[in-house]
Amino acid sequence: MRKGYLFFVILPVLILILASCGRVPIPEDQISDDFIRYMATAYNSGIGYSFEDLKTIADDDSYTYDDDVLKYFKYFSGEITLDSLNITRLNFLRATDTSDSRVRDYIVSSLENFLNSTSSSTFIDQYDEKVPVNSSVLSDFDRLNPNIITSYEKRESLVNRIYELLKKDYDSYGLFRINFEDFYPNKELSESELRLFSGFVVDIAYTYANSNLTLQRLKSTSSPDIYHDIIELSHIPVELLLAVAYQESRFFPGSYRAEIEDGNIYSLSFGMSHILIDSDNIDISSNYSDIGNGEKESCTFELISYYYLGNSLNEEDIFTDLDLLMIRGAFLYSAIYLDMIYQKLSSYF
């Protein structure tokens, strides 16, 4: 889950208007490297850090998450080429203590429930559900599932760039292919399926970044600088959503990462955007003493669900961990979290 800053050139007469109506989206030609870097750092390290602490983390030469996100942002924005990304070695890196076959099996088994022929590609079919996936009355959540936008100026360029990334990874047995073969042994993805998947990922990300979807905070808070009154997904450019997702999962939607401490999996990052969830919330936690600690606590997923999406605190009564495995859910949660970060940091630029 690190470089850029944002300049606003605002006439004084507009200050009161903007204060009452919320912040404006990031103008694409006014995004600095530092603003992107520090947003990425907060996404990866935690929104609770002060601006000064985030800057210290991001500016440390040994910390590269922010630089990678910035690089991918520039690639999706068309500023740099695929060859200049130099990602071959990164695709093969995977810490041995971040995977667990029990978690993998839980995800694979859960995904079987979403095979319903909604896509011509079986691979896409498992990840294309509307959210929340456990709701019997999806009409109540129509606005969280906006109609997918498939015609826009950037589409061809973005689809091609994602396809080229995935094709390079797949052909070189990079992380996307390693995950695919782990989840789908003895199966292959054709070039046409890779391109179809690339288009679906771009369209979902673009839709959420351009849906004008706003969310009002549902609960009171003692941290209004983190849990803002209004979340506006249109603040976040599609290129940043894609850059974070690629950094986190290499666009594999069933991706996960186990956070292990003293032999216990205390939390998990789920889905294409690796949103952190308390491991006590997954169904299999009750079967294993080393998955969770018996106490449901508030991670990013639980807090976003509580403050903005209607869940009870630390409960999965509406949205569940399975929603993070859906491509819609991954970008919905990621866009919410990124706007929380954006609103917290934008005053510094």
Buried (B, 14 or more C-beta within 10 A) or exposed (E): BBBBBBEBEEEEEEEEEEEEEBBBBBEEEBBBBBBBBBBBBBBBBBBEBEBEBBBEBBBEEEBEBBBBBBBBBBBBBEEBEBEEBEBEEBBEEEEEEBBBEBBBEBBBEBBEEBEEEEBEBEBBBBBBBBBBBEBEEBEEBEEBBBEBBEEBEBBEEBBBBBBBBBBBBBEEEBBBBBBBBBBBEEEEBEEEBBBBBBBBBBBBBBBBBBBEBEBEBEEEBEEEEBBBEBBBBBBBBBBBBBBBBBBBBBBBBBBBBBBBEEEBBBBBBBBBBBBBBBBBBBEBBEEBEBBBBEEBBEBBBBBBBBBBBBBEEBBBEBBBBBBBBBBBBBBBBBBBBBBBBBBBBBEBB
